[in-house]
Amino acid sequence: MSLSIHSYEPIMIAGDYDPMAVPADRVARILGLRPNVRSIAGIAEAVESGLPKHSLERVVDRAGFEGPARLKLMHRVVPAATWKRRHRLKLVESEKTERLARVIALAELLWDDEAEARRFLSTPHPELGRRKPIEAGLTELGARQVEDVVMRALYGLPVRPRECGSIASPTRATRPRVVKAPASTAAAGTRPAAPSSTPARR
């Protein structure tokens, strides 16, 4: 799978699957980056330069955390002792913040509903060792695990039975979108249609 620099939707080619394919524009907006930063290269440059402090605040707010839970998540990225005097995040902190934004973007892409995405992000998941997806996203391996769960659901790939308790059973109005590439499309090596704007019905 690949993501073109100016694309706003993930692109799947020849039935391939890459859990890291996330719309760059959505990630940049969650991070609150400048309007001219909407590409993977632009996000990478911003991370390497140190994301602004407000990027982490925006990410935590977008995940739906409030009060003590909000502060706890922020301080798992930046220590409480240094938070107040910070203007920019260090490289490691910026990388964690970008990973969280990427996990949020994937959840929103799956559900197409911010409230349901937040519910998923804050609910312990059996395939993540009963960790909440947003907390798993603090590490690179954890973020990849979350992305694997979300992308397999999004593209209609096999879901392990243990996952059903967290991603399955949504309300009818908010079922996750499923994108399936016809056999003829995969064989020809062409792109399948972009995700539908309406939830898939079962």
N, C-alpha and C positions, 0 to 999 in steps of 0.2 A: 504494500500500500504506500502511496505517496501523497504529499500535500503540496500543491503548487504554492509559490510564494504569495500570490495574491488571491488565493482561493478562500472561500468562506465555508466550504463543505469538504468533508474528507473524501478522498478519491480511492476507490478500490479497483485494482487492476488484476485481471486473470484469476479472480477468486482468492487473491492473497489477503492476508490479514495482519495488520500492524497495530497493536494496542496503543501506540504512541501518536496515532493520527488524530489530531484534535484541531478544530477550526481555529486558526491563529487569531483571527479577528475577535472571536468571542473571548479568548484568553486575555488578549490585550485590553479589552473593554472592562473585564472583571478586575484587572490590575489597575485600571484607571490611568493607563499610559496615554501619552499625547496622541491626538487624532492621526498624526502621520506615522505612528508606529502600529502597524497592523499586519506585520509579517513575522515569520519565524526568526528571520535574521534580525529584525528590529527588536523582538522580545529578547533574543539572546544577548544583544548588545546592551540592552537596558539592565538585564540581570548581571552581566559582567561589570557594569559601571556602578551597580548598587541601586536597587529599587528604592523609590522614596518611601518614607515611613507610612504614608497614607495608603500605599498599595496593600500592605498587610491588614490595615484596618478595613479596607474595602472588601478584601477576600473573606475575612472573618464575618463581617456583616452580611455578605452575600450568602454565606453558608447558613445564616439564620441564628447565629449564636448571640446571646444577650447576657448582660449581668456578669456574674462570676465565671460562667462558662466561657464567655467571650474573652475575658482577661486571661483565663487559664490557657486557652488555645493560643492567644497571641504570645504569651510568655513561654510557650513551648518552642516558639520560633526565636524570640528575642528575650533574654533574661529580664525579669522585672526590675532588677537593680540598674540597668542601663537604658531602659525603655524611654524614660522621660527626656533624657538629653540626646536622644538619637534624632537625626534628620534623614539619614539614609541607612539602609540595611547593609550589612556585610555580605560578601559573596555567598557564603553558606546559607545565611538567612534569606537572601534573595532567591536562591535556588529552592529552598523549602516553600517560600511564598508562591513562586511560579508553579511548583508542583500542586499545591493546594488549589490554585486557580484552574489548573488543567483538569483536576479531578472534578471540580465544580462544573466546569464547562461540559465535560462528558456527561455528567448526571443530568444537566439541563437539556443536552442534546437528546438523551434517551427519553426523558419524560415529556419534554416540551411544556413543562409546567414547573415554575420555580418552587411552589409549595411542595409538590411531590418530590422534586429533586432534593429539597432540604430534608424531607422526611427520610429519604434513602440515605443521605449523607450522615444523619445523626442516629441511625438505627444500627445496632451491632449486627454484623453479618457473619454467618457460620463459615463462609469460605475465607474469612479474614481473621480467623481465630477469635471470633466474637468481638472484634474491634469495630469501631465506627469507621465507615469509609473515609470521612474527613480526617480522622486521626491517623489512619493507615497511610494517608497521603503525605504525611510528614517525612517519610523516608522514600527513597527512589524505588526500592523493591516493593514497599507497600503500595505506592502509587501505581506501579505496574500491575499489581494484583487487582486493584480496584478497576483499572482500565480494562483488564482482561474480562472481568465480570460484566462491566457495562457494555463493552464493544461486542461481546458474544450475544448479549441480549438484543442490542441494537440491530445487528446484522442477521439475527435469526439463526445463529450458530448453536450447536448443542450446549445445553445448560445442565450442569451437574444437578442431580436431585436435591442435594443439600442446599442449593441456592434458592430453591423455590420459596422458602420462607421469607426471603427479603425482597427479591425483585418481582416475583410473581404475586398474584393476588391483589393488584391495584384495583381501584374503583373503575367501573366501565368507562367513565369519562376521561380517565387519566392513564389508560394502559400505555406502556411504552411503545414507541414506534419501532417497527421491524422492517429492515431492508433486506430483501433477498434477491440475489442475482440469478436469473434464469440459467439453466444448464447451457443453453446455446450461447449466452453472453460470456460465461466464464470460459467456454471452450474457445471462443473467438478472441478472447483477450481484450474485450472492450469494457468500457465503464458501465456499471449498472446505474439505474436512476438514483437521484439524490433522495434522501429520506423524505417520506411523505409528510405533509403538514398536518395530517390527521392521524390519531392513534390507530394502531391495528386492532381489529376486532377478532375475538376468538370465538 
